Amino acid sequence: MAPGVGTNADSPIEIQADPIEVLRRRRSSKWRTHPPDVLPLTVAEMDYPLAPPVAEVLSEALGRSDTGYPATSELGRALAGFADRRWSWCIEPDAVTAAPDVGVAVVELLRALTRPGDEVAINTPVYPPFFDWIAETGTRVLEVPLADGALGRHLDLDRLETAFTRHPSVYLLCNPHNPVGRVHSRDELEAVVRMAERHDVTIISDEIHAPLMLAGSTFTPMLTVPGAAGRTISALSASKAWNLAGLKCATVVTGSPAMASIVERFAYRVRLRAGHFGVIATIAALSDSDEWLDQLLSTLTRRRDQLGVLLAERLPTLRCQLPEATYLAWLDCRSVGSGSSPCDRFLERGRVALAPGPHFGAEGSGHVRLNFATSPELLEEAVDRMARALSP
């Protein structure tokens, strides 16, 4: 059995998280930002070992001192094969361009599609770097908050239509949505494309969490929506689903000559900045790790469901719509306080580090984001600590 994978007669295969003593030897920011007595459930990094095909290809590269510049010619074929198997999405391999990460790709796209002072529409609360990428390009944020209803947070199509009447140059979509874990439906995305056509808005779709569909959810790639190809560019990466963020590789995908011409303006310089290890690890992830990914999704679904039970039992004053995708949970802690005060309290009194809600926009006041891609034991301990932090 592969390292990190466990099972018993009564349950499906589950990926086992590394022991805490091993995790604390990691040198990534998740494990080096806080003192050793803090449990970090912050950035989107999982506590599981690498997928065996990924670990093997990296080990083999080191063994032959294969540490040179990246060759990206196989990357498009790997993504096309994965997208066809998982989502029935037909991608032309030549329509795939390598980039160091999704952030670099989005910044270059914004530079190509906007002028300083233009507006870029985003749905808040949203991944904090969205604000940084927009600021870096001299454009302005146009916040379009998600609706919050019986089904949890979702696209507010009426509010988005109103925002589009201002003719923002770009709509930067998070699909699936981070931090709320919403998987936008095909109907919602079709409506977005229709209004983008009416108001001549270009769409950049950040689909970095697309491989992380939890049980019962179906991902719709934006470029499979009718009419999207002529005004949409998508950015994807294996970094979240396979823990490869430090290896630096993402992909930019187009579906029409018009959008391809935009990417061609920066493709050469961006492609060269991808990491060699990132490229070969991504190819192995997309080509040879389907079984491991299925095990991961089963594991994450169980951790999500465990979190729901723990919150109901031990933190009933908090509100959480459990995510449909990703391993990130968005907790409404406004019963505890506003701004960053709940996050501060969990850290100071409970020694649990979470992502503070205000970093995700004004809509995040009184919220925290929790990463549940860990062991059942560590997740339970974290929730217990959070409950103790709220005790009188």
N, C-alpha and C positions, 0 to 999 in steps of 0.2 A: 504494500500500500504506500502511496506517495507520502512524503513527509508533510505533516500538518493536516492530514485528512484522517478522520476517525469515524467510526460507526458502531452501532450495536444492533442486536436482533430486532429491537422495537422501534428504530428510528432510521430515517434516511441518512446517507452520508453527510457529514457536517465537517467543514474545515475548522481545525482547531487553532485558536489564537496562540501566538508565542507566549511562553510564560512571562510574567511581569519582570523577572530578573533579566531575561533576554531583551525584552522591550526597552528596559532602562539603559541598556548598552547601545541602543540605536543613537546615531548622531544627528538625526533630523530635527527640525525645529519643534516638532510636536513634543519630543522627549527631552529637549535641551532648554526650553524656554522657562520652565517652572522648576522649583525645588523638588527633590525626590519624594517628598511626602504628598505631592499633589498628583491626582489622577487626571491626565489630560484627555479630554474628549472634545477637542477643538477642531483643528484643521482636518481636511478630508484626506486622511491617511489611515489605512486599515492596520490592524494589529496581527494580520495573518501572514504566513510565509508566502514568498513568491510562488506563482504557478510553476510547477516543475518544468514545463517546456521553456519558460522564460529564464528560470534559474540556469537551466542546462545550456542555453545558447549564450548566455553571458559568461558562464564559467569556461565554455569552450573558447570564446573570444579571448579571454584573459590568458588561457593556456597557450594560445598561439601568438600572443602579443599583438592581437588585432585591435588596436586602439587608435586607428587613424581617422581620416575624414569620412563623413557619411556618404553612402551610395543609396539613393532613394528610389531607384528604378523599380524595385519589387513592392514598394509600399502601396501603390495604387491597386495592384492586383490583390494584395492581402486584404485591404479594406473592402474592395469590391466583393470578394468571396464571402467575407464576414457579413456584410450588409445584405447580400442575397440570402444567405442561410438564416439569418436572424430576423430580418425585417422585410424580405422580398423586395428589396430596394436595388434596382439595377443601376450601378455606377460604372461609368466608363473609366478604366484605370488612368487614362491620360487626363482626366478631369480632376485628378487628385494631386495636390501640391503639398509638399512637406513644409513644416514650420517648427520652430523650437517649442512652442506651446500655444495654447489657444489664445492667451493674452496677447502675445506678439502678433498672432494672426489678426485678431480683432483690431488692434491698434493700426496695423498696416491697412486694413480694409477701411477703417474710418478715415485715415489720411487720404485714401484714394477716392472716397465717396463724398467727402464733406469739405467745407471751407471753415476757417476759424469763425466762431460765433454761431454756426449752425446748431440746431437742436437735434438731440438724439433721444428717442423715446425708450424708456425702460419700465418694467413692471416691478414696483417695490412692494414688499421687501425683496432684495435681490443680492446676489453674490457681491460682496463689497468691492472687488477690483473693477466692476463695471464703472463705478464712479471715477476710479483712477484712470482707466483707459480713456474715458471721455475727456477728462481734464488734460491728459497728456496730449491730446490732439487739438486742444484749443476750442473744442465744441462745448455745448451746454446741455446739461441734463434736463430732460422733460419727464418728470415722474408721473407714471400712470399706475396708481396703486391697484393691486389685486382686489377683487371682490372677496368678501368674507361671508359665506352663507352656510346653509345646513350641510353642504358637502365639503366645507372647508374653503381654503383660499383657491381662487381660480381667476382666469382672465375676465376682466370686466370689459366686455366688448363695446358697450355703450360709451364708457369713458374713453376707451381706446379710439373709437370713431371720432369723438370730440377732439382728442389730442391730434389725430391725423389731419383734422381740418386746419391745423397750424402749419402743416406741411414740413414736419421734421425731415431732415435728409435721410435719416436711418432709423429703423426700429430694431433695437438690439434685444432679441428674444432669448430667453433662457428656457430650453426645451430638452429634457424635463427641468422643472423649476427648482432652483436652489435659492432659498433654504426650505421651502415648504414641501418639496417632494411631489408636487403636482405633475401628473402626466397629461399634457394638453390633449384633448380629444381631436379626432380628425375633423369633426364638425367645427370646433373652435378654430382650428388652423385654417380651414377653408374660408371661414368668415374673415379671418385676419388677411388672407391673401386678397380677397375681394375688396376689402377696404383699402389695402395698400395699392391696389390697381387704381381705385377711384381717386386716390390722393397722391399718386406717384411717389410712394415711399419705398425705399429699398430695405430689404430685410437681411440682417445678419443673424443666423440661428446658431447659438452656442449649444451644441448637443453633446457636451463632454460626459454627461451622466447617462447617455442613451443606453449603454450596455447593462445598466443597473436596474432593470425592471423587476420589481418584486412580484410575488404571486398575485395573479389576477389582473395585471396591468399589461398594456400593449403600447409600444412606442410607435409613433407616426413620424418618420423623418419629414422635415419640412419640404424637402425637394421631391417628395412623392405626392404632394398635394397639387391638384390641377391648377395650372397658372403660376405656380411658385417659381419655376425654373427661370423665368425671364427677369425676376427681380429678387432672387434669394441666393445667398452664399452661406454655406454651412461650415462650421468648424467642429471637428471631433478629435478625440484623443483617447488612447488606452490608459492614460495616467490615473484616472480615478478608479476604474474597475480592476486594474492590475497593479496598482501602487507603483507607478513608474514616473511620478512627477519629476523626480530628480534627474531623470535620464534625458529629458528634453526632446520630445517628439510629439507633434500634432499633425493634423491634416486639414486642408482647406478643400472643399468640394463644390464644384459648380455643375450646372445642368443646362447651360445655354452659352452660345458664343458671346453674347453681350456680357454676361457675368465673368466668363473666362478671360475676356479682354481686360477686365479690372484686375484680376489676380495676376495676369501676366506683367503688369506694371512693376510688381515687386517680387515676383516669384523667385528670381535668381538669387537675390541677396538674402531672402528669408530662408530658402531651402538650404543654403550652405550653412546656416546657423543652427540647424537641427543637430542633435547629438548622435554620434555613431551608435553608441550603446542604446540610445532611445529608439533609433530606427530598427535595429535588429531585434530588440526586445518587443517592440510593437508588432513587427511581422510575426514573431513567434506567438504572441498573445492572440492576434487576430486569426492566425492560420491553424494553430495546433492546440488551443486551450479551451475549446468549447466545453469539454466535460468538466474541467476545473471551474469554468464560469458558472455552469449549471449548479455545481456544488456550492459555489459562493452565494448564488442567489437564494438557494434553499437555506443556507446558513443565515443570511441577512434577513430573510423573511421571518425566521424563527426569532432572531434578536429583536426585530421590530415588534413582533407580537409579545415577546417577553417584556419589552419596555412598556407596552400598553398596559399589561397586567400590573407591573410594578408601579407605574404612575397612578393607576386607579386605586391601588391598595395603600401606597405610602405617601403619595403627593396628590391627594384628590382635589386640592385647591388649584392646581395647575391645569391648563387646558392644552390638549395636543391632538391635532388631526393627524393620525399616523400616516407616514408618506406612502405613496404608491410606487415611488422609485427612489434611488439613492440610499445611503446609509446615514442620512442626516435627518434629525427630528427637530421641528420648530415648536418650542414650548412657550405658551402664553403664560407669563408669570406676573401679569399686572395685578394679581391679588397680593403679590409680595411688594411691588414697587414699580416705579417708572424708570425711564432711562436705562442706565447700566446697573442700577442698584441690585436687581436680582442676581445678575452675573457676579457682581462684586461680593455679594453675601455668600453665594455658593463657594466661591474661591476662599474667602477669608475665614468663614466659619466651618465650611465642609471640606475644604481642600480638594475641590473638584473644579477644574478649569473648563469653561464652556466659551463659546463664541458669543460676545455681547450683541444683543439685538440692534442697538442703534447703528452699528457698523453697516447694517443692511439697508439703511435709510430711515427716515422719520417714522415709517410704519413699524419699525422694529423696537420702538420704545417699550420697555417692560418685558421683552422677549429674550430668549437665549436659543442658540442652536447646539444640539448635542449629537456627537458622532457615536453611533452604537455599533460600529464595526469592530467589535472586541469579543472577549470571552463572556459567557453568561455570568461567570463569577465576578468579573470586574464590573460588568454592567450593574449587577445587583448591588455590589459594594458602593458604586458611584451614586445610585439612587438612594441607598440608605444614608450615605453622607449628606446628600442634598436634603433629605427629610430632617436629619438632625440639625442641619444649618437653619431650618425654619422653626425648630422647636423653641419655645420660650426660654 
